[in-house]
Amino acid sequence: MGLKDRALAGVSSLWGAVPNPVRRGVLFATNPHFLVGVVGLVYDEAGRVLVLEHRFRTPWAWGLPGGFIEHDESLAQALERELLEEVGLEISAFEPAVDAEHNVRGRYVSLALEARPRGAPTLDLAKNPEILGGAFFEPDALPTGMYPYHRELVVRHAAGLHAGRRRG
């Protein structure tokens, strides 16, 4: 065993002796931190996807519903909460859309889930002042001014293509 191998074995055995909470703390302190968000591909019975117009999303006001995950929330719980907060819509039947946007400069990761409204989809567009509008759109007739990644995600998902994307 060479010097390098012996050194790595020694460090490994020392690291193994450190209690898990301390190891997690060291890893947390020494690694980059990212916000984690969720976006929803929410389809109605006709196969149309929910797209919302947001007041504060510039320059692309239109996009999929979603937001950042709070502590102790699952992806599904975060998406449920966001849709209730944004337009009063209850959703279920979660499926991973197997897609992610990773923005290194913006330091966030956004994961996509597919969902369905519970019952008839009724949108309360006056519920949240952040939301200016919203509707269910055919995947090939999305509104202009839509966030490019969300547009690509809808088009790929409608075509049965699931692939992640990484930006900058």
C-alpha positions as CSV (number, residue, x, y, z in Angstrom):
1,M,0.0,0.0,0.0
2,G,1.5,3.3,-1.1
3,L,1.7,6.5,1.0
4,K,-1.4,8.0,-0.7
5,D,-3.5,4.9,0.0
6,R,-2.4,4.8,3.6
7,A,-3.2,8.5,4.1
8,L,-6.7,8.0,2.5
9,A,-7.3,4.9,4.7
10,G,-6.3,6.9,7.8
11,V,-8.6,9.9,6.9
12,S,-11.4,7.5,6.1
13,S,-11.2,5.7,9.4
14,L,-11.0,9.1,11.3
15,W,-14.1,10.3,9.3
16,G,-15.9,7.1,10.2
17,A,-15.3,7.7,13.9
18,V,-17.0,11.2,13.7
19,P,-20.6,11.1,14.9
20,N,-23.2,11.5,12.1
21,P,-24.6,14.9,13.2
22,V,-21.1,16.3,13.2
23,R,-20.3,14.8,9.8
24,R,-23.6,16.3,8.4
25,G,-22.6,19.7,9.9
26,V,-19.2,19.6,8.3
27,L,-20.6,18.6,4.9
28,F,-23.3,21.4,5.2
29,A,-20.7,24.0,6.1
30,T,-18.2,23.0,3.3
31,N,-20.6,22.4,0.4
32,P,-22.6,24.8,-1.8
33,H,-26.2,25.4,-0.8
34,F,-29.1,25.5,-3.2
35,L,-32.8,26.4,-2.9
36,V,-35.0,23.5,-4.0
37,G,-38.2,24.2,-5.8
38,V,-41.0,22.2,-7.4
39,V,-43.0,23.0,-10.6
40,G,-46.2,21.3,-11.5
41,L,-47.4,19.8,-14.8
42,V,-51.0,20.0,-13.8
43,Y,-53.3,18.5,-16.5
44,D,-57.0,18.6,-16.7
45,E,-59.2,15.8,-18.1
46,A,-58.7,17.1,-21.7
47,G,-54.9,16.9,-21.4
48,R,-54.4,20.7,-21.2
49,V,-51.7,22.0,-18.8
50,L,-52.2,24.7,-16.2
51,V,-50.1,27.9,-16.8
52,L,-50.2,30.9,-14.5
53,E,-49.4,34.6,-15.1
54,H,-47.3,35.8,-12.2
55,R,-46.9,39.5,-11.3
56,F,-43.3,39.3,-10.2
57,R,-41.8,36.9,-12.8
58,T,-40.1,39.2,-15.3
59,P,-39.4,39.1,-18.2
60,W,-41.5,35.9,-18.5
61,A,-44.7,36.4,-16.6
62,W,-46.3,33.1,-17.7
63,G,-45.1,29.8,-16.2
64,L,-46.0,26.6,-14.5
65,P,-47.3,26.7,-10.9
66,G,-44.8,26.0,-8.2
67,G,-42.4,27.4,-5.7
68,F,-39.7,26.6,-3.2
69,I,-40.0,23.7,-0.8
70,E,-40.3,24.6,2.9
71,H,-38.5,22.7,5.7
72,D,-40.0,19.2,6.3
73,E,-42.1,19.3,3.1
74,S,-42.1,16.6,0.4
75,L,-42.2,17.7,-3.3
76,A,-45.9,16.7,-3.4
77,Q,-46.7,18.6,-0.3
78,A,-44.9,21.7,-1.6
79,L,-46.8,21.6,-4.9
80,E,-50.1,21.1,-3.1
81,R,-49.4,24.1,-0.9
82,E,-48.3,26.3,-3.7
83,L,-51.4,25.5,-5.8
84,L,-53.7,26.1,-2.9
85,E,-52.0,29.4,-2.1
86,E,-51.8,30.6,-5.7
87,V,-55.2,29.7,-7.2
88,G,-57.1,27.6,-4.6
89,L,-56.7,24.4,-6.6
90,E,-56.6,21.0,-4.9
91,I,-54.4,18.4,-6.7
92,S,-53.6,14.7,-6.5
93,A,-52.2,11.8,-8.5
94,F,-48.6,12.8,-8.3
95,E,-46.1,11.4,-10.8
96,P,-42.5,12.4,-11.1
97,A,-42.0,14.1,-14.4
98,V,-38.3,13.1,-14.2
99,D,-37.1,16.6,-15.1
100,A,-35.0,19.1,-13.3
101,E,-33.6,22.6,-13.9
102,H,-30.3,23.2,-12.2
103,N,-29.2,26.9,-12.2
104,V,-25.7,27.1,-10.7
105,R,-25.5,30.9,-10.7
106,G,-29.0,31.3,-9.3
107,R,-28.2,28.5,-6.8
108,Y,-31.5,26.6,-7.2
109,V,-32.7,23.3,-8.3
110,S,-36.3,22.9,-9.5
111,L,-37.9,19.5,-9.8
112,A,-41.0,18.7,-11.9
113,L,-44.1,16.7,-10.8
114,E,-47.1,15.7,-12.8
115,A,-50.5,16.1,-11.0
116,R,-54.2,16.2,-11.6
117,P,-56.9,18.5,-10.1
118,R,-59.2,16.9,-7.5
119,G,-62.6,17.2,-9.1
120,A,-63.5,19.9,-11.6
121,P,-60.6,22.3,-11.9
122,T,-61.8,25.7,-10.6
123,L,-59.2,28.5,-10.5
124,D,-59.6,31.3,-7.9
125,L,-57.5,33.9,-9.8
126,A,-58.3,36.6,-7.2
127,K,-57.0,34.5,-4.3
128,N,-53.4,35.7,-4.5
129,P,-52.2,39.1,-5.6
130,E,-49.1,37.6,-7.2
131,I,-51.3,35.8,-9.8
132,L,-52.6,38.0,-12.6
133,G,-54.2,35.2,-14.7
134,G,-54.2,31.5,-15.5
135,A,-55.8,28.9,-17.6
136,F,-55.4,25.4,-18.9
137,F,-53.7,25.4,-22.3
138,E,-53.1,22.9,-25.0
139,P,-49.4,21.9,-24.9
140,D,-49.0,23.1,-28.5
141,A,-50.8,26.5,-27.8
142,L,-49.0,27.9,-24.8
143,P,-49.1,31.7,-24.1
144,T,-46.4,34.0,-25.4
145,G,-44.2,35.4,-22.6
146,M,-43.8,31.9,-21.0
147,Y,-40.6,31.1,-19.1
148,P,-38.5,29.2,-21.7
149,Y,-37.6,26.2,-19.5
150,H,-41.3,25.7,-18.5
151,R,-42.3,25.9,-22.2
152,E,-39.7,23.3,-23.1
153,L,-40.7,21.1,-20.2
154,V,-44.4,21.1,-21.3
155,V,-43.5,20.3,-25.0
156,R,-41.1,17.5,-24.0
157,H,-43.5,16.0,-21.5
158,A,-46.4,16.1,-24.0
159,A,-44.1,14.3,-26.5
160,G,-43.2,11.7,-23.9
161,L,-39.6,12.9,-23.6
162,H,-38.2,13.3,-20.1
163,A,-34.7,14.8,-19.7
164,G,-33.2,17.1,-17.2
165,R,-31.6,20.4,-18.0
166,R,-28.7,22.3,-16.5
167,R,-28.1,26.0,-16.9
168,G,-25.1,28.1,-16.2
